[in-house]
Amino acid sequence: MNVSVTAPPPVRPRARRLRAPLAAVCCALLLGGPAATAAVAVPHPAQVQAQHQGRGALVSAEELYTLATPEDVTAELAAAGFDGDTVRHGVVAYRLVYRTVDAHGRPTTASGLFALPLTDGRRLRAVSFAHGTGAHKDDSPSMQRAAFVSAPVIAHAAAGAAGVAPDYLGMGKGPGLHPWMDIGSETTASLDMLRAARAFAPRTGHTLAREVMVTGFSQGASAALGLARALEAGEDRWFRLGALAPVSGAYDFGGTELPALLRGDVEAKSGVIYAAYTLVAFNRLHPVYDHPGEVFDDDYAEHIEELFDGAHTGRQLMAGTPETVRELLTDRGREVLEHPTGALADALRTTDAVCTDWAPEAPVRLYMASGDEQAVTGNTVHCRSALRRNGVDAPVVDLGAVDHQGSRHLGSNVAATSAIVRWFGELRGR
């Protein structure tokens, strides 16, 4: 692909540094497994090749599906359990594969969903959506349709924005393992997905405006904060932050979420999955244990890492883990999570800094639902307090009793999607 674009002047940095229970586990993505997504050749063009090796360079693009009318979009959203009350346009959806860097800064590729409204308007404002936790590589926006993980992207596009959603490293079409809850790589994957979308947009008759509206759910709420922080710090020469609306995040993962999990304040099976994922995923980047048997009970130690290889479905993960954290962990494993030290403590400090070490200048709203059984609401209290200490008043929107498939956590994403579409639309109209 060869797009001639005049480079804009650098953006001045603006940031100031300072079952029902079964369906409810881990943002429902764990139930996804391999998804059947019909792909058709994209007419403009069928395969787009990057002409350079830089971050955000487009490797390929394919059209996944077209929802020709607002009624088609409404039906698509309804199939995923989402409202269609903000739908105004049909939508066309693409999968982009692009160049980025891995958690160690080495070149790699990643994929994501790019959804555009069927509208004559040429200039579109992008909405970046970061999705929640999944186990299988296909538990990602570009790999599923009419699904919990892709519906928010389609909803934003149907309201007139360009929906941009990274699959994250190791998810979707990306190689390797997913570095779960690694804010640095979530940020680079998100920013480079925006760059790839901007490069591809002219082939569809559109351009992307500079302001980006940023949102994300659960794991993606922290990822959204990471991207927003990077945009306000001027890490991209074109894009800047327009507004930020994270939903039900574990913003204080080490200080609030893990202690709640170990106390039993998180739904039991969700707690098992998150405890296991924490130890396995963090150990891949930081030395936590030498052998799984140090931290996992003998009944699970031999296969627990394999369950998080991106090839196992959520149902397999559920079947291969116990019902309680007590059954999962050795005394040493519990000690590691209760009192992290060394590299794990350092990594958690980075994860927990998404709200504490900057002061966003763009409008911010924090969305949550009281009674969330997975991301305890103390995380949102922590984030709001941290932002307030930095001089930022971030209103908290409590979505109320919004259960979806028996889960308040999942319901918060469904309810927040329509609310955020409306808020972003109000800001766009200013």
N, C-alpha and C positions, 0 to 999 in steps of 0.2 A: 504494500500500500504506500502511495506517495501523495500525501496531502500537503499542499503549500499553504502554510500559515505564518503570518508575520508574528514574530515573537513579541509579546507584550513586555512593557517595562516591569522590573521586579516589583513585587508587592511589599510594601513596608510592613515589617512584623508588627502585629497588633496585640498579641497575647502578652500578658504580664506574668512572668514566672514567679512565683512566690512558693379400679381400673375403669370403669372410669379410672381407677388408680393406674392401671397399665398405660392407658392413653396419656396420663398426666406426666409420666416420667420424662424429664429432660426435654422439655419443650415439644413433646410429641414427635420430634424428628427421629427419635430412636426407633420409632415404629415404621419409619419410611422404608428402609431397605432399598434395594435397587428399584428405581422408578422407570416406568416405560414412558419416554418422551418422544413423540414423533418429530423428527427433524426433516425439514425440506431444504433444498438448496436455496441459499439466499440469492436473490436476483441482482443484488448490487453491492458487492459481487459475491460469487459462490464461495470463494476462498480469498481472503485478504492477507497478503504476506507483508510483514514488517520489513522496512528497508534499512533499519538500524537496530542496534542492540540495547538501546537505552531503556530505562525503567518506564513502564507504561506503553511501550511499543506494542502495536497490535500484531499478533501472530496469525490469528484466524478469526473469522466470524461466520456464523450460520444462523439463518432464520429458523426459529423453533416452531412458532405458530402465530397465527393472526386471529384476533377476536374482532370481527369486522364491524360490529355495532355495539352500542352501549348495552343492549340487551344481552349480547354474547358475553360481555365482560361481567355483567351482573350475575349471570348463570355460573361463570367461572369462579367468581368469588363465593357465591352461595355454596358451591360444591366443597369449598374449603372451610365453610362455616363463617364467612365474613359477610358484612353488610355491603350492599351496592348503592348506598344512599348518596355517595359522593361521585358516582360515575357520570361522566359527561361525554366521553369519547370511546371509540374502539381503540384497540391496542395491538401493536406488533411487537413480538418478543424475540430477542437474539441472544445467543451465547457468544461471548467474546473470550478468546484466549489471549493472554498478554504476558509481557515480560515483567518480572518483578525480582525481588530478592528474598532469600529465605531468612530464617531466624538468626543466621550467622552472617548475613550480608552477602551471601553468594548468589550468583544469577540463577534464576529458576523461572518457571511459568506458573500462572494461575488462571482461573476462569471465573466468569460471573455472568449474571443476567442483566441485560440492558433492554428496557421496555419503553417504547415510545408511543405517545398518543397519535391516533390517526386524525391529524389536524393540519390545516394549512399554515399554522403559525410556524415560522422558521426558527425563531430564537426561543429556546426552552431553558428553564431553570432546572437544574438537576436536583433530585432527592436521592441521597445515599442511604440505603437501608442495610444494616448489618444484622444477620440472622442469629438465632439462638443455637444451642448446643445440639449436635448430631453425632452419631457414631459412624455410620456408613458414609462413604464418599458421596453417595447420591443424596444424602440428607442436606441438600444445598439448593439455592434458588434456581440455578440454571439447569438442574437435573430433574426437577419436578414441576408439574403444572397442576392447576386447580388444587393446590396443596397449601398447608399451613405456612410453609417456608417461603413460598413465592407470592402468596396473595397480597402482602403489603406492597410489594414492588408494583404489581399490576394495578392496585388501587391508586397509588400515586400517579402512575402514568395515565390512568383513565380520567384523572382529575386535571390533566393538562401538563404535568411535569415529565421530565425524563427520569425514569426509575433506574437507578444504578445499584446493583447488589453484588458485592464480592462473594464468591464461594468460600474464601479463605485458602490459605496454603494447605495442600494435601487433601482438599475437598474438591468436588466436581471433577474437572479434567486435570487438576494439578497433580504433579508427581509427589511421591513421598508420603510421610505421615503428617497428620495435622498437629501443630503445636498449640494445643488447647489453652485458652486463657493467657496467651503470650501477647501482651498489648503491643509490643513493638512490631511484630510481624502482622498482626491484624491491621495495624495502622498503615504499614507500607502496602499491604495487599489492597486495602481500601482506597488509598490515594492513587495507586497505579491503575486500579480499575477505573477511576474517574478519568485519568489521562487517556486510557484506551478508548473509553466512551467518547471523549472529546475528539479523538482522532477519527473514530468511525462515524460519528454523527453526520458530517457533511455528505457522506455517501447515501444518506437517507433523506437529504434535503433539509437538514436541521443544523443548527449550531447550539452549543451549550453556553449559557451565560456564566459570568464569573461567580456569582453567588451560589453556594451549595447549601441546601437544607439537609441537615444530618440527623438521622434517627437510627435506632437499633433496639433489639429486644433481648433481654436476658444476657447471655454471653455477649451478644451484639450491642448491648447498652454500653458496656465498657469499651468495646471496639469503636463505637460511635464517638465517645469522649476522646479516645486516642486520635481519631481522624480530625475531630473538631479542633483539638489542641494543635495538631500539625498545621491545619489550614490557617489558624490565627497566628501561628508563629512564622508564616510566610514560607513554608516548605515547598509550596508550588508557586510558580511565577504567574499562573493564570487564576486558579480558583481561590476563593475566599469564603469564609463561613458566613452564611446568611442567618441561620438559626439552628438550635440544637434541642432535640426532644427524645432523650433516651427513655426506655420503658423497662421497669422491673429488673434492674441490674444488680449484680453482686459487686458493687463499687468498692466495698471494703471486704474483699474476698478473704484475706487472711485474718483480719481483725474482727469481722462480724459474721460472715457466712460460715467459715469453717467451725468456729466455736458453736454456732447454732446447730450445725449439722451433728457435731459430736454430742451435744446436749439432747438431741432428739427433737429439736424444734422444727426440723425439716422433715417432710414426708419420708417415711422410712426407706422405701426403695429408691427414691430420688437421692437420699443421703448416701446410700451404698454406691450408686453410680458416680456421684460427684466425688466421693472420697477416693474411689478407685481411679477415676480419670485424673484427679489431681496428682496422685502419686506416680502413675504411669507417665502421663504427659510431661509433668515437670521434670521427672527423672531423665527424660530424653535430652533435655537442655541443660539441666543442672544436676550435680551429683546428690541424689537423695538416698539411694541404697545401691548395694553391689549386686544383690540377688533378690528377686521378689519374695523369697521365703523370709527375708528379714522383716518385712512389713505386712505381708499377706498370709493368712492362715494356710496351712498345708493343703487344704481341700481346694484352694483357688490359686495358689502361687504358680503352679506350672502352666496355667493357661491364661491368666489374667491379662498379661501384656498382649497376647495374640487377639484377645477380644477387642482391643482398641487399635487394630491395624488398618481400619478403614474399609475392610472387606467383609466384616461381620455386621449383620443387621441388628437393629435394636432388640428384636425378639431373641436373637441368639445371646446378646449381651444380658438381657434380663434373665434368661434361663441359666446362664453360666455364672451368676453372682447370687449371693445369699440374700435373705430378706432384711437383715439388720447389719449395721456397721460393726457391731460387736462380733458377729460371726465372720466378718470380712478380714478384720485387722488383727495382727499380733499386738502384744503390749507395746512393742517397739514402734509399730505402725501408728498406733494411737498417739504415742508420745511425739512422734515426728510431726503430726498434724496439730497436736495441742500446743507444742512448744518448738516451732520450727527454728532451726539454727543454720548457720553457714550459708551456702548458696541458695537453699530453699528460702530462707528468711529474706535474703537479698531480692530474690525474684518476687516474693510476695509483696515486698515494699514497693516494687515497681508497679505491680498489678493494682495495689491499693492507692496509688498516687493519682489515679485518673481524675479525682475531684479536688485533690489537695494542693497541687503544685502549679495552678494557673488560675487566671481570672478571665473568663470569656467576656468579650465585649458585645457579642451578638446576643440576641434574646435566647433565654433558656427556660424550658419547662421540664420538670421531672414527673413522669407518669408512673403510677403504681396502683395496686389494689390491696386494700387491707385484707389480711387473712391469706396472703400469698404463701403457699405451702412449700415453695422451692427457694425463691429469692426473698429471704425474710426482709420485711420492710425497714428493719434497722439499717440496711444498706442505704436506702434512700434518705433516711434521717441523717446518716453520716455524711452523705454527699451534699445535701442541702446545707448542713452546718459548716462543712469545709468551704464551700463556695461563699457562704456568708462571711466567714472569717477573712476571705480574700476580697470582700467588698462587693460581692455579687448576690443579688436577691433572686433566687431561682424558685418560682412558685412550684409547689407540689400539687399535682392533680390526682386525687384519689378517685379511681374509676368505679369504686363500689363493688357490689356483689355481681361479678361479671363472669361467672364460671363458664368454661368451655370444655366439653368432654370430661366433666367432673373435676376440673382443675381451675383454681382461681388464677394461677400463674399464666396458663395458656389464655384464659379469658382476658387477662390484661392486655395481651397483644392484639386480640381481636377488637376489643373496645377502643384501645388507644389508636388503632390504625385510622378509623374514621375521624376521631378527634384531632389527630395530628394532621391529616389531610386538610381538614377545615382550617386549623390554625396556620399552617403553611400557606394556604390560599389567602387568608386574611393578610398575612405579611406580604405576600406577593402583590396584593392589590394596593399596597401603600404607595 
